[in-house]
Amino acid sequence: MEFENIETITLLGAGSMGHGIAEVAALAGYEVRLRDIKTEFVENGYEQLVWSLDKLAEKDQISEEEADAAADRVTPLVDVKEAVDDTDVVIEAVPEKMEIKKDVYSEVETYAPDRTIFATNTSSLSITDLSEVTDRPEQFCGMHFFNPPVRMQLVEVITGSHTAESTLDAVEQLAEAFGKTPIRVHKDSPGFIVNRILVPLMNETCWMVSDDEATVAEIDSTTKFDMGLPMGAFELGDQVGNDVTYHVLQYLQEVLGDAYEPAPFLKETVDAERYGKKSGEGFYDYENGGVDIPTDAGSEDTKVRLAAVMANEVGHLVENDVSNPSDIDEAVMLGAGFPDGPAKLADNIGLDRLVETLESLGEEDGHARFEVSEALREAAQQGGFYGESDTDETRSYSTIDLSYPGDMVGHIELSREARMNTVNSEMLDELGDALAEFENDDEVRGVLITGKGDRAFSAGADVSSMASSASPLDGIELSRKGQSTFGAFEESPLPIVAAIDGFALGGGFELAMCCDYRLASERSELGLPEHNLGLLPGWGGTQRLQRLVGMSRAKEIIFTAERFDADTMYEYDVVNEVVENDQFEERAHELAAEMAGGPPVSRALTKQVMLKGAEDLDAGLELEAQAFGHLLGTDDLMEGITAFMGDSEPEFEGK
Ligand SMILES: C/C=C/C(=O)SCCNC(=O)CCNC(=O)[C@H](O)C(C)(C)COP(=O)(O)OP(=O)(O)OC[C@H]1O[C@@H](n2cnc3c(N)ncnc32)[C@H](O)[C@@H]1OP(=O)(O)O
């Protein structure tokens, strides 16, 4: 089955994953059949799907017409023959029990056409074993979505022992057509990528409590506030379901050995039926207060130990040819919302330190989980999973992507999509370096900044680690760092376009304020919500906004902390231009290209003179005169005048 020919998709199982995937497929324009074993199950799934589409429309992420059209593309069914008759792809999301899945595949095999691809959404079972129940193991692979599918970007595409390359290609292209990011898992290995990192992490935290080495509060404070994970490790465990984590660990132990033995504290919790949120109690008691994580109880030792355990898993995945560090990082960021992937986190701490940590824990405790993987040792010798990258001539970036789309434009894409492209300290460093790289590149005459995905330009500073590092001196340093990085954009000789599609909030908006031109798609919302957090716009917003819109309007925007739509921000003179959503990309490039095509020297001087003169007219006028004089001696002036006289387009060289 070629991707281009896929039109109809059958979802087997209308539970939370099944109806969620059906919704994603329908939104992408496919005809979808949603099937479950009982009418009430399938009706319930369909109702939830419609509810979720309505929510997207309410939040203006899609129009009401798009929501209705997507709902109309889904046919709820109970009859399996009808569900798979003449379908192109079957995505199975029935309960995670080998026997149930095998029964389903035997039945589906009878009715599905020969061309149909089978993809299982299993999170833990063997793809190879499942594929062997069918007569088409080469047309069978894993397609593992994350919950909720409509929001989570990642799809792990897993190869079984018999899967054909063409099947994987088609399923990856299908995931892309769904608007998702597929990451190939090259081997059918338990836990694939994301769970293989997360489950040992959660188990280690339970071992630490079992051995009285840390408390739940200390560990969750470390993971949430010091490591910046979206939630505490125990909070995450409760969310996933402690019984689920326990069973996955038992499976990992059975297949991979005792390094994955479930910790006694986890077993006790499961034995006491404290399964987590779904049962009302887990590590936290949801009927009495729920999750309560102190911001300041974290410890560096805990952070290093947990990073070491995850780095060891990265090593196992690498040495077993399941994946590579950069795919692992991307998968964990997109699938689990980590601010950095485990390999990057490990490199930042230093692999030698992590290897020593594992070795010394192994000597004290002797447990198999501390045995250092060969790939981790090798990476440590090479200076990191990513090698000693910063000594290379070419800088590699992890929070932003740089590209050269042509027309002398350098493109910076803020690239922390799972976190709404929020700005952390590393992104500030990388933004500064990227700008310098473009400024030193003769081929770049203009810069375009966008945010990855269609949800946000940037939702501002990443606040997840702010509460723990709440020292006033750290705050001053962070504010100064953002001010100086963003200030470099304002002062850059290059013309810079901020193209905003989605949210531009807090620091994201402050970055856009430093650009020369702000383009926004219709669906965009801009604002400074810092007052909602008890902060103030600390990356130049208190100063630059009043210069843009006047004192009174600036106070309105800052004090109300509201989000303003693109049209309102156009009226307020914040945004230069608003475009329809589907014209956004083309217009953004067109504008940046237009800016890049102008005379470099006069534009750089104009920027400088306007900025310097903003506060002092006399100084500004004097600078203007000096700049004017300087321009009279440039080749570009000659080119401009010659082109004007000859009625042609000037080709400025910046000389
Ligand atoms: C000096 C500079 C200071 C500042 O910039 S302070 C920060 C100012 N910015 C904000 O206060 C914005 C906070 N974010 C929001 O209000 C909402 O988000 C949005 C309106 C942007 C989007 O809302 P929705 O569509 O409901 O998405 P979601 O589930 O809230 O966000 C998706 C994921 O993105 C994370 N996230 C969003 N903004 C931030 C942030 N500023 N810092 C850290 N994480 C953020 C969330 O937590 C979540 O993550 P998960 O999927 O893991 O739950």
The ligand as an ORCA input file, in Angstrom:
! r2SCAN-3c Opt
* xyz 0 1
  C      10.817     37.589     31.412
  C       9.801     36.746     30.787
  C       8.820     36.203     31.556
  C       7.829     35.319     30.962
  O       7.754     35.137     29.755
  S       6.807     34.548     32.057
  C       5.848     33.475     31.074
  C       4.739     34.177     30.398
  N       3.936     33.227     29.674
  C       2.845     32.662     30.195
  O       2.456     32.906     31.314
  C       2.120     31.708     29.302
  C       1.749     30.466     30.044
  N       1.054     29.542     29.169
  C      -0.268     29.600     28.938
  O      -0.981     30.470     29.381
  C      -0.858     28.506     28.107
  O       0.029     27.438     28.103
  C      -1.155     28.891     26.654
  C      -2.244     29.949     26.619
  C       0.095     29.407     25.957
  C      -1.650     27.623     25.884
  O      -2.717     27.017     26.581
  P      -3.207     25.537     26.149
  O      -3.525     25.553     24.706
  O      -4.288     25.162     27.080
  O      -1.922     24.603     26.330
  P      -1.200     24.181     27.683
  O      -1.615     22.802     28.010
  O      -1.379     25.203     28.745
  O       0.352     24.237     27.221
  C       0.984     23.187     26.491
  C       2.253     22.801     27.221
  O       3.138     23.924     27.225
  C       3.526     24.206     28.573
  N       3.742     25.641     28.722
  C       3.024     26.641     28.174
  N       3.530     27.829     28.519
  C       4.605     27.575     29.316
  C       5.574     28.403     29.971
  N       5.556     29.746     29.862
  N       6.545     27.785     30.678
  C       6.599     26.427     30.761
  N       5.729     25.595     30.139
  C       4.738     26.174     29.439
  C       2.344     23.744     29.398
  O       2.724     23.537     30.739
  C       1.971     22.469     28.686
  O       2.891     21.478     29.073
  P       2.366     19.976     29.322
  O       1.814     19.516     28.000
  O       3.593     19.239     29.737
  O       1.319     20.039     30.368
*
